Every structure is written in structure tokens, then in C-alpha cells.
Amino acid sequence: MSLQRAVVALLGMSVMAVAAADGAAIARKGAAAAVACQGCHGVAGEGVAQAGFPRLAGLGAVYLQRQLAAFADGSRVSPVMLPIAKALTKADQAAVAAYYAAMPYPAAPSAAAPARPAPPGSGAARTAAASDALPSNLGATLATRGRWSDQLPACEQCHGPGGTGVGAEFPALVGQSSAYLAAQLAAFKSGARPAGPLSLMAVVAKKLSAAEVTAVAEYYATLPARTNR
């Protein structure tokens, strides 16, 4: 390798290292007028369930960067996140998004995961039909089967089996608190958050009752975290 190529390679590695360090620094110490991310989202990006602050660890970098951009331009309404996101440059947003995307999922919740409902038409499903209206079953039913009589798709059709997320548009639901998930469904319903491709989430959220929102949020909040996204 020539000296010139070696210098270029070293410079490239240095730039990558600086970008990674910036993401970590923003998360831990903040940047400019932006406070440190970990103050609300936890040291390991696990979120703070009691306060409704979501986990960031293990979510996709593109998804996280898009959310920061939406907070900054006001299309995703949050009095807390607006000034923080606006204080970050696009490079800052990309760096901190990449930092959290590279972090491992937090530990699984301690609560036992709710049982997945039996396939429609099976003997087990007919036996359990009378109890499907209970909150513990309702969340699982909406998440895995939906309600096609109302043209309501199952959550996992877009967010993947177990709510682990699919691509940049459909984030993981598993590992988030029930308070955060319920708040996001309310935001989709009111228009306080962009509704995503084909305005799908606004349509879905408006078809859910308050009890159904609670049930599906609690279902995903109790599922164990997975290693895939």
C-alpha cells in the first residue's frame, strides 16, 4: 500500500471513530442545548417505563434518525423532544441514532409473557372464544390476529412476529413500556405523530377502543425482548 493510500485509510478510520464518539458523547453528556439522552432514556438506552420514556437500544438507526427529524420539524409533537432535536445537527442526529442502534436490547421484562391465542377454527380457539374479551387475551388477539370484521390487521403483520420490528418504517414494539405504547397509539389517533406509510397507523389507532389500546400495549410490554430487530 502506498503512503498516500495509507494516510487516506487512516483518515477514514479517524472520521468513523470521531462519529462514533460523538454519538456516545451526545447520549451521555448532550450537545449544545441538547441535554444528555440517557437522562430520560437510561444509561443502557432501556427507557424509563414509569415516566413513559421509550427504550432506544436496538432500534434501527434510520428509524431513530427519522424520529429525531420529525421531532425537530414539529410533525411529531413533543414539548420535551422538540428543543432537544432542534439543537442537534443532522450529523449529530445520525451519530446518536447509530450509537443507540448498535446497543443490545435491554433485558426481558420480569412478567411472564402472555399466551399466544390458538389459530381460528381450532378446538382450542372455540373453547377459549368465550374468554377472548378478557384484557389478557384481547391484547394477544389484536396483536396476532387483528379484527378483520373491522378491517383491522394484526399488529404483527407490519411489526413482525413477536413485535420485533420490520425495516425502517415499522419499529420494534417489544421492550417498550405499556405507557409509551398507549401514548403513541393516542398520538397516531390525534395526529400528533406522523401516521407512516399510507397513513396506516392513524387508521389502525382510530379503530381501537381505549380498552383495546390498553390491552395491546400491555401485551407487547410483557413480551420478552428478542435478539433480532
Secondary structure, 3 states (H helix, E strand, C coil): CCHHHHHHHHHHHHHHHHHHHHHHHHHHHCECCECCCHHHHCCCCCCEHHHCECCCCCCCHHHHHHHHHHHHHCCCCCCCHHHHHHHCCHHHHHHHHHHHHCCCCCCCCCCCCCCCCCCCCCHHHHHHHHHCCCHHHHHHHHHHCCEHHHCECCCHHHHCHHHCCECCCECCCCCCCHHHHHHHHHHHHHCCCCCCHHHHHHHHHHCCCHHHHHHHHHHHHCCCCCCCC
